[in-house]
Amino acid sequence: MFEPGPYLKQINSPNDLRQFSTDELVAICDELRQYIIDIVSVKGGHFGASLGTVELTVALHYIFNTPKDQLVWDVGHQAYGHKILTGRRDVFPTNRIYGGISGFPKRKESDYDTFGVGHSSTSISAALGMATAARLQGDKSRKSIAVIGDGAITGGMAFEALNNAGWLQEDMLVVLNDNCMSIDPNVGALKEYLTDITTSHTYNKVKDEVWKLLGKISKFGPDARTIVQKIENGIKSTLLQQSNLFESLKFRYFGPIDGHDVNRLAEVLSDLKNIPGPKILHVLTVKGKGYKLAEEDQTLWHAPGVFDKLTGQIIKPEKKAPEPPKYQDVFGHTLVELAELDKRIVGVTPAMPSGCSLNIMMKAMPERAFDVGICEQHAVTFSAGMATQGLVPFCNIYSTFMQRAYDQVVHDVAIQNLHVVFCLDRGGVAGADGPTHHGAYDIAYMRCIPNMIVAAPMNEEELRNMMYSAALHNSAPYSIRYPRGNGVMVDWKKPFQIIETGKGRQVRKGKDLAIISIGHIGNEALIAAGNLSKQNIEVALFDLRFVKPLDESLLHIVFQNFDKVITVEDGCVQGGMGSAILEFMADNGYTSRVIRLGMPDKIIEHGTQQELWAECGYDAASIQKAVVSLVPVPVNVSY
Ligand SMILES: Cc1ncc(C[n+]2csc(CCOP(=O)(O)OP(=O)(O)O)c2C)c(N)n1
């Protein structure tokens, strides 16, 4: 179904690529780009970023001796070309599909995937570690290369790594893939700086000199160091007029160069191979390169879903009834409503304005909504700072990315008992992005923090009311987690209602067994209970709403009335809500039989949410089975 071009057909590894002449690289890039378009348009996935790195990918594998040389992609959403060139061309149509290859580099998938990624800003640290290992192991020929975007380089870890690498002076190359975009337009002072370097006349003047000298390096061989010295002196004299951030960190800075000129890239990379120490090559690319619509609306085409490649029309699954709003959009609209009522409210996102829908507030009240860049730690402490002054920050961070900011949540917010509202989007299995993106741990990691309120709505209406209640709570950090996707329609005119902190509710009556659920996954339990009722099994459903504080009076009622209980959560079973309930039982001497359903203690791979809920054993059908294992179906009724 997907036919690679004649060159691509012959490339089963970078070694095959290296057999072609430099004259053929442009054609190879064209075929690679077309193959990505062909497959992503039908199968979905990240799009613009990989189109932008086609030439860079080809040049890197052409010049470096991969997989011996260690190529580390940051985030990894731009590495589709890399996957296709490294033996995964024919399985690429299974990208991100249950049982198929991962959408991100993954060590166990290929020797060419040197480091598992998904979260941003790790590549320089990892490549520096690899370079240090090569030196300690006495292998001077093994190179380490990090490819990092202008968005990812704004993350704190990237700065920490640059600082350390400049100091250690290990032999490594950082390729800065600068397309002026994160998922949304990149933000921050560094972005301005990169633009300044790119357009600076002084720099461009010196740059020409530098390249002239650089071209000679390969011919000079052992004299390369002298040449490099000259280059550095050239740059340094310019630095008297304009300093270079990377040079200040003791990196040798080269560029900027056109990241879509594959031959130029190959030439430059080949030269840089011979220059010792830490180097940075600044490459300018266009996100979405080669697909006009993706170049024009780079945020939309970051991961557009399935589309008609000829017309560019994005294909949405046909829906008979109107769709309920996504949780993220309910967050976005509700925050604006609340902020209109309460001047203290501000919004914060680390680089996910369209992902979490804070962009709605950024548009409506730009002075009170902040995209702070890819820096979850800073986002939390920035929020904490505002809270000390009486503002009420709603800090929205995907559950998985909040892992980055755990110390800030504890040290800067919880210990000081500051009123920051954390909205954790993508709580539970994330779907096709896989293990790096599942919001698996937040219930467990939040509930052990003193002062923290840990809440999860079962539907969008509850999300609105929880946000309202959280804003009014006025003391203590308050976290609200919700999943990707949607649940029920929202009546936007309905007045907000206070949800009392630490109070759960009974959703369904029943006598045979009790299910206690938290959050959206309770809807699967509700479906299961409905189906079981047809088989004369009556299941009661309790929506706990808060994992902290626990609704102890509700739990006493449950355990005084039921000797069979199933807990259901879309999060890790160890340490999660089910564990909290076992602790409650132990503390109070209850001995009911309990089955805990949740993500098991292993890495859950990618697939659709439904597929993964089923695999983990808490979709409606699995919940039904678990109930029947405790309450046999009454005779005369077939299951
Ligand atoms: C820690 C973390 N926060 C947020 C994200 C979500 N995210 C994925 S890609 C991306 C933008 C990366 O921008 P850049 O590095 O410039 O790469 P580009 O997509 O522009 O090629 C973001 C914010 C992430 N992967 N990791």
The ligand as an SDF file (V2000), in Angstrom:
LIG
                    3D

 26 27  0  0  0  0  0  0  0  0999 V2000
    9.0450   17.8660   29.3900 C   0  0  0  0  0  0  0  0  0  0  0  0
    8.1630   18.0570   28.1900 C   0  0  0  0  0  0  0  0  0  0  0  0
    7.2750   19.0780   28.1700 N   0  0  0  0  0  0  0  0  0  0  0  0
    6.4650   19.2380   27.1000 C   0  0  0  0  0  0  0  0  0  0  0  0
    6.5490   18.3950   26.0330 C   0  0  0  0  0  0  0  0  0  0  0  0
    5.5710   18.5270   24.8820 C   0  0  0  0  0  0  0  0  0  0  0  0
    6.2670   18.8520   23.6190 N   0  0  0  0  0  0  0  0  0  0  0  0
    6.5240   17.9220   22.6880 C   0  0  0  0  0  0  0  0  0  0  0  0
    7.2970   18.5380   21.3500 S   0  0  0  0  0  0  0  0  0  0  0  0
    7.2810   20.0780   22.0070 C   0  0  0  0  0  0  0  0  0  0  0  0
    7.8690   21.2140   21.2290 C   0  0  0  0  0  0  0  0  0  0  0  0
    9.2960   20.9870   20.9400 C   0  0  0  0  0  0  0  0  0  0  0  0
    9.7740   22.0680   20.1980 O   0  0  0  0  0  0  0  0  0  0  0  0
   11.1460   21.9480   19.4530 P   0  0  0  0  0  0  0  0  0  0  0  0
   12.1420   21.3040   20.3260 O   0  0  0  0  0  0  0  0  0  0  0  0
   11.4990   23.2750   18.9140 O   0  0  0  0  0  0  0  0  0  0  0  0
   10.8540   20.9150   18.2900 O   0  0  0  0  0  0  0  0  0  0  0  0
    9.9780   21.1300   16.9590 P   0  0  0  0  0  0  0  0  0  0  0  0
    8.6740   20.4340   17.2200 O   0  0  0  0  0  0  0  0  0  0  0  0
    9.8000   22.5880   16.7300 O   0  0  0  0  0  0  0  0  0  0  0  0
   10.7580   20.4810   15.9010 O   0  0  0  0  0  0  0  0  0  0  0  0
    6.6650   20.1000   23.2530 C   0  0  0  0  0  0  0  0  0  0  0  0
    6.4470   21.2900   24.0750 C   0  0  0  0  0  0  0  0  0  0  0  0
    7.4880   17.3550   26.0990 C   0  0  0  0  0  0  0  0  0  0  0  0
    7.6090   16.4610   25.1100 N   0  0  0  0  0  0  0  0  0  0  0  0
    8.2830   17.2190   27.1740 N   0  0  0  0  0  0  0  0  0  0  0  0
  1  2  1  0
  2  3  1  0
  2 26  2  0
  3  4  2  0
  4  5  1  0
  5  6  1  0
  5 24  2  0
  6  7  1  0
  7  8  2  0
  7 22  1  0
  8  9  1  0
  9 10  1  0
 10 11  1  0
 10 22  2  0
 11 12  1  0
 12 13  1  0
 13 14  1  0
 14 15  2  0
 14 16  1  0
 14 17  1  0
 17 18  1  0
 18 19  2  0
 18 20  1  0
 18 21  1  0
 22 23  1  0
 24 25  1  0
 24 26  1  0
M  CHG  1   7   1
M  END
$$$$
